[in-house]
């Protein structure tokens, strides 16, 4: 038996190599290589009956790689009954009879046997090759469809998925047409318990041809049922648009019936939050984008007006299309004034046939599940800023816990948006999150200042909040590139509030804090010098205090009044931001796999570092902390490769002061210096930053164990 299997593998390798070599040739001769390819197909069919499972698998895989096969041979491979010679075409090769083992009957029903094989690996491979050969013959595809649909009842999930993938390949070739006898099975797949099965079935529906209106309606109803059962799978809306676009006349029929339903609804209103209504509107609105757009489809105008709330879903289904133009088009076709008085874009024609050739419609169903558009994200950010502004106006009457709850809800909304965002939008979301933190810190600090005694000893919660506020404002000032003038003014005013809070806390003049206040006021005056913006009442009063001889006393004595003058005016002009960030990694190190060291001696630590939006004027340090001991190492950018957008590199950093313990944890992060226009709160000359810093990377734990303990 082993010898036979070995011989089978050897034969297969020879025939497979021959098949691939001849298939690669493009200059087939109808009476030469074409017949030879049929002979190779028959040889592989014979080997697909081998006793060895591996040989059968490889034979079916090789059949799927064939680049030319006559239709008669293909049809015989599906039917167990030997077909008549006149249906088979030629049965000789170059005028010679085929060898006895290679007569046409050896291909009889080979795929029928393959999908019934006792081993699922063989069945799966046979399904794959069935789909791959569909491009050669429409008649073959129609018959292969029956076999593949039977495989939907297979006990093995992998076989079912492969059969669906084969059907998707057939649909991609444009030769798959669903018949009524298959609809029951297809509709069952749409509500299958396995999400992969459901997704694969939907993709097929997005490409398949449906020859009858009743089949089309059954497909739409099946997708609606799937949507109602699995409402979280909103990619179904994209599938709805695709099948509607592929069957324009049928979609128009749906649109007309839906328009009657809308008209007959009470008060002319229809509940748009129902999945069925949304789905039918998507199907209806897809008709003008179909290949039948040259016909008089007669889509009622009420369909376009009711589709306006579904703008995002429609634009996602269309692919790369300007939402403003699409919205204007829907308003126009709905018989309403154009949005913002915009004229209908040239890509959305005004004729009854709805000429929209220039709209780029995604060719594959994968394009129907795009991420949320930037416009929607910006609208959410504006909405959050309005909430923040409202909370600020009632900060005195609200409990801090209530304010904190509102802000946490807003931050969670931002976090969800940020998961699928990058680039400028991702930077905006990050900036806005910092902005919310700063506002919350100010509210909490001010309430503590109102409650606390003027003088306290030791570190208090107020000190911690003040430090967090300083850090948050610092990140907004130094970690974002591209702040426009309006945003910078708002950040500077938050900085003024932070300085006032610190003055109020210490209740005495501080030259360092007053120096920072003066620097901020001067910077605000520079920004407002050209008249593009004006100093707020809050900044103006602080400037007046700065112009007097007793600046400190004036500020401290009027802090309550100044705080009342501060108003949040969130901008809606965000500009194009880039965020400065870094990522730090240590390979092969965790609590179970620590690095070794000798107590009291230096030890080298290998880091992999990635930097984003860092330029040559930035000063970055690697900060390593053990308890109260801190060591800084300056980063030389010459060791990194890349550009200003992203740089990466590796470096080994020595840790000089290792503790005399059996083990320890080193905390490491990357920090960036934040120059304060000559006003420094740090002393240089100690091998570290000469000014305040902002943390760029998450803090990393590096684990060590003494070599004597290993």
FENQUI-V407255 format. One record per residue. N is the residue number from 1. RES is the residue in three letters. SS is DSSP state (hx for helix, st for strand, lp for the rest). Layout:
N,RES,SS / N,RES,SS
//
This chain:
1,UNK,lp / 2,UNK,hx / 3,UNK,hx / 4,UNK,hx / 5,UNK,hx / 6,UNK,hx / 7,UNK,hx / 8,UNK,hx / 9,UNK,hx / 10,UNK,hx / 11,UNK,hx / 12,UNK,hx / 13,UNK,hx / 14,UNK,hx / 15,UNK,hx / 16,UNK,hx / 17,UNK,hx / 18,UNK,hx / 19,UNK,hx / 20,UNK,hx / 21,UNK,hx / 22,UNK,hx / 23,UNK,hx / 24,UNK,lp / 25,UNK,lp / 26,UNK,lp / 27,UNK,lp / 28,UNK,lp / 29,UNK,lp / 30,UNK,lp / 31,UNK,lp / 32,UNK,lp / 33,UNK,hx / 34,UNK,hx / 35,UNK,hx / 36,UNK,hx / 37,UNK,hx / 38,UNK,hx / 39,UNK,hx / 40,UNK,hx / 41,UNK,hx / 42,UNK,hx / 43,UNK,hx / 44,UNK,hx / 45,UNK,hx / 46,UNK,hx / 47,UNK,hx / 48,UNK,lp / 49,UNK,lp / 50,UNK,lp / 51,UNK,lp / 52,UNK,lp / 53,UNK,hx / 54,UNK,hx / 55,UNK,hx / 56,UNK,hx / 57,UNK,hx / 58,UNK,hx / 59,UNK,hx / 60,UNK,hx / 61,UNK,hx / 62,UNK,hx / 63,UNK,hx / 64,UNK,lp / 65,UNK,lp / 66,UNK,lp / 67,UNK,lp / 68,UNK,lp / 69,UNK,lp / 70,UNK,lp / 71,UNK,hx / 72,UNK,hx / 73,UNK,hx / 74,UNK,hx / 75,UNK,hx / 76,UNK,hx / 77,UNK,hx / 78,UNK,hx / 79,UNK,lp / 80,UNK,lp / 81,UNK,lp / 82,UNK,lp / 83,UNK,lp / 84,UNK,lp / 85,UNK,hx / 86,UNK,hx / 87,UNK,hx / 88,UNK,hx / 89,UNK,lp / 90,UNK,lp / 91,UNK,lp / 92,UNK,st / 93,UNK,st / 94,UNK,lp / 95,UNK,lp / 96,UNK,st / 97,UNK,st / 98,UNK,lp / 99,UNK,lp / 100,UNK,hx / 101,UNK,hx / 102,UNK,hx / 103,UNK,lp / 104,UNK,hx / 105,UNK,hx / 106,UNK,hx / 107,UNK,hx / 108,UNK,lp / 109,UNK,lp / 110,UNK,hx / 111,UNK,hx / 112,UNK,hx / 113,UNK,hx / 114,UNK,hx / 115,UNK,lp / 116,UNK,lp / 117,UNK,lp / 118,UNK,lp / 119,UNK,lp / 120,UNK,hx / 121,UNK,hx / 122,UNK,hx / 123,UNK,hx / 124,UNK,hx / 125,UNK,hx / 126,UNK,hx / 127,UNK,hx / 128,UNK,hx / 129,UNK,hx / 130,UNK,hx / 131,UNK,hx / 132,UNK,hx / 133,UNK,hx / 134,UNK,hx / 135,UNK,hx / 136,UNK,hx / 137,UNK,lp / 138,UNK,hx / 139,UNK,hx / 140,UNK,hx / 141,UNK,hx / 142,UNK,hx / 143,UNK,hx / 144,UNK,hx / 145,UNK,hx / 146,UNK,hx / 147,UNK,hx / 148,UNK,hx / 149,UNK,hx / 150,UNK,hx / 151,UNK,hx / 152,UNK,hx / 153,UNK,hx / 154,UNK,lp / 155,UNK,lp / 156,UNK,lp / 157,UNK,hx / 158,UNK,hx / 159,UNK,hx / 160,UNK,hx / 161,UNK,hx / 162,UNK,hx / 163,UNK,hx / 164,UNK,hx / 165,UNK,hx / 166,UNK,hx / 167,UNK,hx / 168,UNK,hx / 169,UNK,hx / 170,UNK,hx / 171,UNK,hx / 172,UNK,hx / 173,UNK,lp / 174,UNK,lp / 175,UNK,lp / 176,UNK,lp / 177,UNK,st / 178,UNK,st / 179,UNK,lp / 180,UNK,hx / 181,UNK,hx / 182,UNK,hx / 183,UNK,hx / 184,UNK,hx / 185,UNK,hx / 186,UNK,hx / 187,UNK,hx / 188,UNK,hx / 189,UNK,hx / 190,UNK,hx / 191,UNK,lp / 192,UNK,lp / 193,UNK,lp / 194,UNK,lp / 195,UNK,hx / 196,UNK,hx / 197,UNK,hx / 198,UNK,hx / 199,UNK,hx / 200,UNK,hx / 201,UNK,hx / 202,UNK,hx / 203,UNK,hx / 204,UNK,hx / 205,UNK,hx / 206,UNK,lp / 207,UNK,lp / 208,UNK,lp / 209,UNK,st / 210,UNK,st / 211,UNK,lp / 212,UNK,lp / 213,UNK,hx / 214,UNK,hx / 215,UNK,hx / 216,UNK,hx / 217,UNK,hx / 218,UNK,hx / 219,UNK,hx / 220,UNK,hx / 221,UNK,hx / 222,UNK,hx / 223,UNK,hx / 224,UNK,hx / 225,UNK,hx / 226,UNK,hx / 227,UNK,hx / 228,UNK,hx / 229,UNK,hx / 230,UNK,lp / 231,UNK,lp / 232,UNK,lp / 233,UNK,lp / 234,UNK,lp / 235,UNK,hx / 236,UNK,hx / 237,UNK,hx / 238,UNK,hx / 239,UNK,hx / 240,UNK,hx / 241,UNK,hx / 242,UNK,hx / 243,UNK,hx / 244,UNK,hx / 245,UNK,hx / 246,UNK,hx / 247,UNK,lp / 248,UNK,hx / 249,UNK,hx / 250,UNK,hx / 251,UNK,hx / 252,UNK,hx / 253,UNK,hx / 254,UNK,hx / 255,UNK,hx / 256,UNK,hx / 257,UNK,hx / 258,UNK,hx / 259,UNK,hx / 260,UNK,hx / 261,UNK,hx / 262,UNK,hx / 263,UNK,hx / 264,UNK,hx / 265,UNK,lp / 266,UNK,hx / 267,UNK,hx / 268,UNK,hx / 269,UNK,lp / 270,UNK,lp / 271,UNK,lp / 272,UNK,lp / 273,UNK,lp / 274,UNK,lp / 275,UNK,hx / 276,UNK,hx / 277,UNK,hx / 278,UNK,hx / 279,UNK,hx / 280,UNK,hx / 281,UNK,hx / 282,UNK,hx / 283,UNK,hx / 284,UNK,hx / 285,UNK,hx / 286,UNK,hx / 287,UNK,hx / 288,UNK,hx / 289,UNK,hx / 290,UNK,lp / 291,UNK,lp / 292,UNK,lp / 293,UNK,lp / 294,UNK,lp / 295,UNK,lp / 296,UNK,lp / 297,UNK,lp / 298,UNK,lp / 299,UNK,lp / 300,UNK,lp / 301,UNK,hx / 302,UNK,hx / 303,UNK,hx / 304,UNK,hx / 305,UNK,hx / 306,UNK,hx / 307,UNK,hx / 308,UNK,hx / 309,UNK,hx / 310,UNK,hx / 311,UNK,hx / 312,UNK,hx / 313,UNK,hx / 314,UNK,hx / 315,UNK,hx / 316,UNK,hx / 317,UNK,hx / 318,UNK,hx / 319,UNK,lp / 320,UNK,lp / 321,UNK,lp / 322,UNK,lp / 323,UNK,hx / 324,UNK,hx / 325,UNK,hx / 326,UNK,hx / 327,UNK,hx / 328,UNK,hx / 329,UNK,hx / 330,UNK,hx / 331,UNK,hx / 332,UNK,hx / 333,UNK,hx / 334,UNK,lp / 335,UNK,lp / 336,UNK,lp / 337,UNK,lp / 338,UNK,lp / 339,UNK,hx / 340,UNK,hx / 341,UNK,hx / 342,UNK,lp / 343,UNK,lp / 344,UNK,lp / 345,UNK,lp / 346,UNK,lp / 347,UNK,lp / 348,UNK,lp / 349,UNK,lp / 350,UNK,lp / 351,UNK,lp / 352,UNK,lp / 353,UNK,lp / 354,UNK,lp / 355,UNK,lp / 356,UNK,lp / 357,UNK,lp / 358,UNK,lp / 359,UNK,lp / 360,UNK,lp / 361,UNK,lp / 362,UNK,lp / 363,UNK,lp / 364,UNK,lp / 365,UNK,hx / 366,UNK,hx / 367,UNK,hx / 368,UNK,hx / 369,UNK,lp / 370,UNK,lp / 371,UNK,lp / 372,UNK,lp / 373,UNK,lp / 374,UNK,hx / 375,UNK,hx / 376,UNK,hx / 377,UNK,hx / 378,UNK,hx / 379,UNK,hx / 380,UNK,hx / 381,UNK,hx / 382,UNK,hx / 383,UNK,hx / 384,UNK,hx / 385,UNK,hx / 386,UNK,hx / 387,UNK,hx / 388,UNK,hx / 389,UNK,hx / 390,UNK,hx / 391,UNK,hx / 392,UNK,hx / 393,UNK,hx / 394,UNK,lp / 395,UNK,lp / 396,UNK,lp / 397,UNK,lp / 398,UNK,lp / 399,UNK,lp / 400,UNK,hx / 401,UNK,hx / 402,UNK,hx / 403,UNK,hx / 404,UNK,hx / 405,UNK,hx / 406,UNK,hx / 407,UNK,hx / 408,UNK,hx / 409,UNK,hx / 410,UNK,hx / 411,UNK,hx / 412,UNK,hx / 413,UNK,hx / 414,UNK,hx / 415,UNK,hx / 416,UNK,hx / 417,UNK,hx / 418,UNK,hx / 419,UNK,lp / 420,UNK,lp / 421,UNK,lp / 422,UNK,lp / 423,UNK,hx / 424,UNK,hx / 425,UNK,hx / 426,UNK,hx / 427,UNK,hx / 428,UNK,hx / 429,UNK,hx / 430,UNK,hx / 431,UNK,hx / 432,UNK,hx / 433,UNK,hx / 434,UNK,hx / 435,UNK,hx / 436,UNK,hx / 437,UNK,hx / 438,UNK,hx / 439,UNK,hx / 440,UNK,hx / 441,UNK,hx / 442,UNK,hx / 443,UNK,hx / 444,UNK,hx / 445,UNK,hx / 446,UNK,hx / 447,UNK,hx / 448,UNK,hx / 449,UNK,hx / 450,UNK,hx / 451,UNK,hx / 452,UNK,lp / 453,UNK,lp / 454,UNK,lp / 455,UNK,lp / 456,UNK,lp / 457,UNK,lp / 458,UNK,lp / 459,UNK,lp / 460,UNK,lp / 461,UNK,hx / 462,UNK,hx / 463,UNK,hx / 464,UNK,hx / 465,UNK,hx / 466,UNK,hx / 467,UNK,hx / 468,UNK,hx / 469,UNK,hx / 470,UNK,hx / 471,UNK,hx / 472,UNK,hx / 473,UNK,hx / 474,UNK,hx / 475,UNK,hx / 476,UNK,hx / 477,UNK,hx / 478,UNK,hx / 479,UNK,lp / 480,UNK,st / 481,UNK,st / 482,UNK,lp / 483,UNK,lp / 484,UNK,lp / 485,UNK,hx / 486,UNK,hx / 487,UNK,hx / 488,UNK,hx / 489,UNK,hx / 490,UNK,hx / 491,UNK,hx / 492,UNK,hx / 493,UNK,hx / 494,UNK,hx / 495,UNK,hx / 496,UNK,hx / 497,UNK,hx / 498,UNK,hx / 499,UNK,hx / 500,UNK,hx / 501,UNK,hx / 502,UNK,hx / 503,UNK,hx / 504,UNK,hx / 505,UNK,hx / 506,UNK,hx / 507,UNK,lp / 508,UNK,lp / 509,UNK,lp / 510,UNK,lp / 511,UNK,hx / 512,UNK,hx / 513,UNK,hx / 514,UNK,hx / 515,UNK,hx / 516,UNK,hx / 517,UNK,hx / 518,UNK,hx / 519,UNK,hx / 520,UNK,hx / 521,UNK,hx / 522,UNK,hx / 523,UNK,hx / 524,UNK,hx / 525,UNK,hx / 526,UNK,hx / 527,UNK,hx / 528,UNK,lp / 529,UNK,lp / 530,UNK,lp / 531,UNK,lp / 532,UNK,lp / 533,UNK,lp / 534,UNK,lp / 535,UNK,lp / 536,UNK,lp / 537,UNK,hx / 538,UNK,hx / 539,UNK,hx / 540,UNK,hx / 541,UNK,hx / 542,UNK,hx / 543,UNK,hx / 544,UNK,hx / 545,UNK,hx / 546,UNK,hx / 547,UNK,lp / 548,UNK,lp / 549,UNK,lp / 550,UNK,lp / 551,UNK,hx / 552,UNK,hx / 553,UNK,hx / 554,UNK,hx / 555,UNK,hx / 556,UNK,hx / 557,UNK,hx / 558,UNK,lp / 559,UNK,hx / 560,UNK,hx / 561,UNK,hx / 562,UNK,hx / 563,UNK,hx / 564,UNK,hx / 565,UNK,hx / 566,UNK,lp / 567,UNK,lp / 568,UNK,lp / 569,UNK,lp / 570,UNK,lp / 571,UNK,lp / 572,UNK,lp / 573,UNK,lp / 574,UNK,lp / 575,UNK,lp / 576,UNK,lp / 577,UNK,lp / 578,UNK,st / 579,UNK,st / 580,UNK,lp / 581,UNK,st / 582,UNK,st / 583,UNK,st / 584,UNK,st / 585,UNK,st / 586,UNK,lp / 587,UNK,lp / 588,UNK,lp / 589,UNK,lp / 590,UNK,st / 591,UNK,lp / 592,UNK,lp / 593,UNK,st / 594,UNK,lp / 595,UNK,st / 596,UNK,st / 597,UNK,st / 598,UNK,lp / 599,UNK,lp / 600,UNK,lp / 601,UNK,lp / 602,UNK,lp / 603,UNK,st / 604,UNK,st / 605,UNK,st / 606,UNK,st / 607,UNK,st / 608,UNK,st / 609,UNK,st / 610,UNK,st / 611,UNK,st / 612,UNK,st / 613,UNK,lp / 614,UNK,lp / 615,UNK,lp / 616,UNK,lp / 617,UNK,lp / 618,UNK,lp / 619,UNK,lp / 620,UNK,st / 621,UNK,st / 622,UNK,st / 623,UNK,st / 624,UNK,st / 625,UNK,st / 626,UNK,st / 627,UNK,lp / 628,UNK,lp / 629,UNK,st / 630,UNK,st / 631,UNK,st / 632,UNK,st / 633,UNK,st / 634,UNK,st / 635,UNK,lp / 636,UNK,lp / 637,UNK,hx / 638,UNK,hx / 639,UNK,hx / 640,UNK,lp / 641,UNK,st / 642,UNK,st / 643,UNK,lp / 644,UNK,lp / 645,UNK,lp / 646,UNK,st / 647,UNK,st / 648,UNK,st / 649,UNK,st / 650,UNK,st / 651,UNK,st / 652,UNK,st / 653,UNK,st / 654,UNK,st / 655,UNK,st / 656,UNK,lp / 657,UNK,lp / 658,UNK,lp / 659,UNK,lp / 660,UNK,lp / 661,UNK,lp / 662,UNK,lp / 663,UNK,st / 664,UNK,st / 665,UNK,st / 666,UNK,st / 667,UNK,st / 668,UNK,st / 669,UNK,st / 670,UNK,st / 671,UNK,st / 672,UNK,st / 673,UNK,st / 674,UNK,lp / 675,UNK,lp / 676,UNK,lp / 677,UNK,lp / 678,UNK,lp / 679,UNK,lp / 680,UNK,lp / 681,UNK,lp / 682,UNK,lp / 683,UNK,lp / 684,UNK,lp / 685,UNK,lp / 686,UNK,lp / 687,UNK,lp / 688,UNK,lp / 689,UNK,lp / 690,UNK,lp / 691,UNK,lp / 692,UNK,lp / 693,UNK,st / 694,UNK,st / 695,UNK,st / 696,UNK,lp / 697,UNK,lp / 698,UNK,lp / 699,UNK,lp / 700,UNK,st / 701,UNK,st / 702,UNK,st / 703,UNK,st / 704,UNK,st / 705,UNK,st / 706,UNK,st / 707,UNK,hx / 708,UNK,hx / 709,UNK,hx / 710,UNK,lp
//
